[in-house]
């Protein structure tokens, strides 16, 4: 969940806030004159968001995803990860909770 802080408070606590954002998945909404103006987020989270936006803004890729969803919704079976890559799926690391 995001914390909301004024620009003045962010200026005085910036090193602490950056450490908090860097070490966990915390987000800080920065307000200016009482209105949201910016967000401090972890650089890995920013990269994930950028990648998601890149996928969502690619019409060809979205068409392929839509076709894949329809394929599996119809009950058809596709290849497994191991079939395609020759190795089993390894679980992703769990994200730390705040």
C-alpha positions in Angstrom: 0.0 0.0 0.0 1.3 3.4 -0.9 2.1 6.1 1.7 1.2 9.7 0.9 3.6 12.4 1.9 3.9 16.1 1.1 6.8 17.3 -1.1 8.2 19.2 1.9 8.3 16.0 4.0 9.8 14.0 1.2 12.6 16.6 0.8 13.5 16.3 4.4 13.3 12.4 4.5 14.4 11.5 1.0 17.4 9.2 1.9 15.2 7.3 4.4 12.3 7.1 1.9 14.6 5.8 -0.9 16.0 3.2 1.4 12.4 2.1 2.3 11.4 1.9 -1.4 14.6 0.2 -2.4 14.4 -2.5 0.4 10.8 -3.5 -0.1 7.8 -3.0 -2.3 6.7 0.2 -0.6 5.5 3.1 -2.7 5.4 6.7 -1.8 2.9 9.2 -3.3 4.3 12.7 -3.3 1.8 15.5 -3.1 2.4 19.1 -4.1 -0.2 21.7 -2.9 -2.3 18.7 -1.6 -2.5 17.0 -5.0 -0.6 13.8 -6.1 2.4 14.9 -8.1 4.8 12.0 -8.3 5.5 8.5 -7.0 8.6 6.9 -5.6 8.8 3.2 -6.5 11.4 0.5 -6.4 13.4 0.4 -9.7 12.5 -3.3 -10.2 8.8 -2.5 -9.9 9.3 0.3 -12.4 10.9 -2.1 -14.8 8.0 -4.6 -14.4 5.5 -1.9 -15.0 7.3 -0.7 -18.2 7.5 -4.3 -19.5 3.7 -4.7 -18.9 3.0 -1.4 -20.7 5.2 -2.5 -23.6 3.2 -5.8 -23.9 -0.2 -4.0 -23.6 0.7 -1.5 -26.2 1.9 -4.1 -28.8 -1.2 -4.9 -30.9 0.4 -8.0 -32.5 1.4 -9.4 -29.1 -2.1 -8.7 -27.6 -3.7 -10.5 -30.5 -1.4 -13.5 -29.9 -2.3 -13.5 -26.2 -6.0 -13.3 -27.0 -5.7 -16.2 -29.4 -3.9 -18.2 -26.8 -6.7 -17.6 -24.3 -9.3 -18.7 -26.7 -7.3 -21.8 -27.5 -7.1 -22.9 -23.9 -10.7 -21.8 -23.1 -11.8 -24.2 -25.8 -10.3 -27.1 -23.8 -7.4 -27.7 -26.1 -4.0 -28.7 -24.7 -0.8 -27.0 -25.6 2.9 -27.7 -25.0 4.3 -27.6 -21.5 7.2 -25.4 -20.6 9.3 -28.5 -20.4 8.2 -29.6 -23.9 9.3 -26.2 -25.3 12.5 -25.5 -23.3 13.6 -29.0 -22.3 13.7 -28.1 -18.6 11.1 -28.0 -15.8 9.7 -24.8 -14.5 11.5 -23.4 -11.5 9.3 -21.4 -9.2 9.9 -17.6 -9.1 11.2 -16.1 -5.9 8.4 -14.8 -3.7 8.2 -11.1 -3.3 8.9 -9.8 0.2 5.8 -8.3 1.9 6.1 -5.0 3.7 
